[in-house]
Amino acid sequence: MLYDKYKLVFNINIGAAVTGLGFIVGLKYAAIIAAGSFVSWYLLIPVVFYIGQSLATPFGANVTVLIKDMSAEQIFRNYVRHIGIGGIAMAGIIGIVRSSGIIAGAFKLAAKEIGGGRAAAAGALRTEKDLPMSVIVVGILAVGLGLLLFFNFGVTGSWGHALLGLLIVMIISFLFTTVAANAIAIVGTNPVSGMTLMTLILSSIILISFGIKGKEGMVTALLIGGAVCTALSCAGAFITDLKIGYWLGSSPYKQQTWKFVGTAASAAVVGLIIMVLNEAYGFKGEGALQAPQANAMAAVIEPLMSGKDAPWLLYIAGAAMALILTMIKVPALAFALGMYIPLELNTPILIGGILAHIVSTRSKDENLNIARRERGTLIASGFIAGGALMGVISAVMKYFDIDFMATHWVETNGAMFVGVFMFILLCGYVIWDAMRAKAED
């Protein structure tokens, strides 16, 4: 009745991996992410449904549909999620503005390394030696050549357009990776989502000005965004490893050498896995794997590239909300991501955060609370790794037509109750096992 009359619905994904992620994130940020989702599903969707009874959706569908005839999910996809996208973009801009001093410092460090790096490295301590800049330059040129060939033969078919895409990737990556690396080193956060959205918007504008539009323009812009996003993520992970290595007294040049080896190996494996997942499930449509941020990126550039009317008013509303959240010192990016990501993926994150709070606050002995939290973090990490591995295994099985899924039974109430019961057992296990930790551990 609540769903039919007011479009109110509660959904939860009972996967262990997402719950484990919520445990690691902690209650504070899990609650902020869930709060963004609750605003979307329990405020904005009912409001849009109430005030738009006679309005039809002007975008996002080939057939005009009255809002009163839409499901809650359709209202979310066609209207509410665009507010979240605007909030994500504004949060990214705010992050870049706040990191402007870090960018300037990074440029000074790079200039110092290039200008007198070799002489300084000769007398440097083992714990202060990096890979020679000549190796880095050769690596950059090799990656650039690979991207140029990929853009030309795999995407555009034009050397000019491929060179344009390469220049966009190299320049934006050079600027933004300094932000990512220094942000992780100094404040411990990496605004990847916002900077990737900024990359997509900037690259789309540049590509359109050179006449690259439509499907070709969308694919090119998404690949540019994917390359920059990967560079940002690698930069953040790289600097985290170096920071820990500094604490442990390791040699930076050895860390850097093996990090490049690991990056190359994981890139090859991940590419294959993504292709298998796409063949087995897909990332869009009914029954597809959820890829909320990737779909958000596509939703931002599609109106620009296709000539459709973009929901700018909704983007502006989201941007204004992000500014307000920043003013009251609420993390705008986490809240906006919660507004965009589907409800069923945010609710288990909140459950995981609640579990973390329970196991880390039951004792008056702070050392015991820390030990319990760390033990729970190990369990949650196992959930994430196990969920990811089993997801890949199941995708490979489905790819080879080995499928044990009881599709019809899954849709029944009995399956739902069994799933909820197992999920409760899983949460109970996390609490029981984490509480076994000792303060001396």
Secondary structure by P-SEA (a helix, b strand, c coil): cccccccccccccccaaaaaaaaaacaaaaaaaaaaaaaacccaaaaaaaacccccccccccbbbbcccccaaaaaaccaaaaaaaaaaaaaaaaaaaaaaaaaaaaaaaaaaaacaaaaaaccccccccccaaaaaaaaaaaaaaaaaaaaccccccaaaaaaaaaaaaaaaaaaaaaaaaaaacccccaaaaaaaaaaaaaaaaaaaaccccaaaaaaaaaaaaaaaaaaaaaaaaaaaaaaaaaacccaaaaaaaaaaaaaaaaaaaaaaaaaaaacccccccccccaaaaaaaaaaacccccccccaaaaaaaaaaaaaaaaaaccaaaaaaaaacccaaaaaaaaaaaaaaaaaacccccaaaaaaaaaaaaaaaaaaaaaaaaaaaaaaaaaaaccccccccccccaaaaaaaaaaaaaaaaaaaaaaacccccc
